[in-house]
Amino acid sequence: MIRDVVLRRILFGSRNKRTGRKCKIQSTVEFDRTHSKVIESEIMPELKWNKTDFMECLEVIPQVEDYEVEHFYEVKKNGLVLTVTVWQHESVVFVSLRQQENPAPLVEFALFVREAARYVNDKRGEYLEFQNCIAAPSRFSYQEMGDMFDTAKFKHGLTIELAIKPHIQLRHIRG
């Protein structure tokens, strides 16, 4: 006998009871016609960030997907192309750097931002700071690695700085 199974991803707004942060609850639901059950439920926090600050620092206007699910920034400077993709409902920022004439990336990674992404303009320069991040190969790394926002499992986050002036720079500040 073949089971009739349907998998669905559901997103809806909520507040995290522990932190009070606004978040999306993302669930994978397995529905068997005779037994319906939830097989996985994850709380994905909303990214704390300011779109205007990103535009000011990166000096580009983003391409924005419907319902502001994705913000895509592309910076071309000194023969390099930096792309920054923000998925604010998942608190994920994907960074890719490549040469202008070569489509293959020099480096690319996803940052699961556990605190905030903020714009800083101080004596060290102008940059975006991503606080308490877990770096991973892709936006979907949590499927293999588990909950990136679980501080018991991933105790030490990174702080990453991204600048484009005077040239494109990525700096690891502390972990």
Secondary structure, 3 states (H helix, E strand, C coil): CCCCEEEEEEEEEEECCCCCCEEEEEEEEEEECCCEEEEEEEEEECCCCCHHHHHHHHCCCCEECHHHCCEEEEEEECCEEEEEEEECCCCEEEEEEEECCCCCEEEEEEEEECCCEEEEEECCEEEEEEEEEEEECCCCCHHHHCCCCCCCCCCCCEEEEEECCCCCEEEEEEC
